[in-house]
Amino acid sequence: MHRLSGNLDHALKHTLALVLAGGKGTRLKDLGATDAKPALPFGGTYRLIDFPLSNCLNSGIRKIGVATQYRAQGLHRHLQEGWSFLSPHLGEFVAAWPAEQASSDGIGYKGTADAVYQNLDAIRAHGAKHVLILAGDHVYKQDYGLMLAEHLQKGADVTVSCVEVPTGEASGFGIVATDAAGNITDFVEKPAHPPAMPDNPLHALASMGIYIFRADFLAEVLAEDAARESSGHDFGHDILPALIGRAKIIAHRFGDSCAGAVPGEAPYWRDVGTLDSYWQANLDLAGGHPALDLFDPDWPVRSSYQARPPARFDIGIGCRGSVAHTVAAPGVTVAGATVKDTLLSQDVTVGMNARLDGCVLLPGVQVGANACLKRVIVAAGCKIPDGFVAGEDITEDARWFTRTPDGIALITQDALDRRAISRKLVRARPYHMPPVGQTEHYSARALPVPFSLRQADPLTTNN
């Protein structure tokens, strides 16, 4: 797919992107308890929303609204500090469109389609002829200009960006069926038997939640959906299936517009909606040949930056340790530790003789001396005590921390505090043998959770 220079440049100037960034991120458990999911740290120095915003700028789209709702303060601050450099005098902007300002009934956005419907007045005010709808929590690099070029070339009412997935894995996605010309003929949500691609029976096309609409057509279908009481007001469940047969909907293959794609390799796109996928996507950056290239000067990923000192590693003479396959952000300090297959975000410190393997440490984490962490996510600002161990005893980890189906433990400061308080109570509480014939009664207040003999053993309380 190639850009159609003249017509495409004009179309890009009249395209408005709306990033849907109001999700709670409940599948991320406590990691999403304080911030909207698109505001979560990623890759050491970025936020998740930086990827669709950077894609917009690199594609030539400079009218960008961000629909926010859940715990949006941090996200608004990030947009103000890192994305306020465009010129409003030229009609360029990255602007937060909060639900409380857009919603007419004060309830907020009721679904993805309703989030766009509530902002139709703002979209019209900016004279948009094309509307690009994006998710704010996916990690990928895409030239939306190439997607728009196909949309224009084929005269589509709606274009859906799709990624190829093996049919054996397709049951976890919303799948589209197409004819040989790429016209979408059906939408199937998480099918047990997904329809295969016409030219590749081993793969199916999964919707990425990225859509281009003709602006006038979008306003028409959203008004119809808003009047339908039975609708869930969601693009994937309600809007697009209802358009089959009454509009021209085409599938755009992500491989045709993935920025920096390597020939012969699958284009990189990750929906980091779960702890397992979030952990894996972060560690994808730490491999020897990362599938997502963040060093590409032709497609930079921007963010908000504050001055930090360079990363420092005290490893060598007098300090044993090693670092391999690890990403270290500015402000990181590693002192005589062994670190491999790990991502260290801004201002992380790792103490002497600590061992980290397969870890994602978010900004401001402090790891004490002789600590041992394996296959964990450590939430921002956590203070890991000296000698702490996680990732080796499944039963012990599960008592204190959230564990995922793939065995990743999420460590938060609240969980660390609960664990520390409980262990102090065990050590401080003397044991008195009850008189013969009497049963000892334990206070539920003194012992908030059950304890094992291993925890009461003074030889193991330093773990």
Secondary structure, 3 states (H helix, E strand, C coil): CCCCHHHHHHHHHCEEEEEEECCCCHHHHHHHCCCCHHHCEECCCEECCHHHHHHHHHHCCCEEEEEECCCCHHHHHHHHHHCCCCCHHHCCEEEEEEHHHHCCCCCCCCCHHHHHHCCHHHHHHCCCCEEEEEECCEEECECHHHHHHHHHHCCCCEEEEEEEEEHHHHHHCEEEEECCCCEEEEEEECCCCCCCECCECCEEEEEEEEEEEEHHHHHHHHHHHHCCCCCCCCHHHHHHHHHCCCCCEEEEEHHHCECCCCCCCCCCEEECCCHHHHHHHHHHCCCCCCCCCCCCCCCCCCCCCCCCCCCEEECECCECCEEEEEEECCCCEEECCEEEEEEECCCCEECCCCEEEEEEECCCCEECCCCEEEEEEECCCCEECCCCEECCCHHHHHHHCEECCCCCEEECHHHHHHHHHHHHHHHHCCCCCCCCCCCCCCCCCCCCCCCCHHHHCCCCCCC
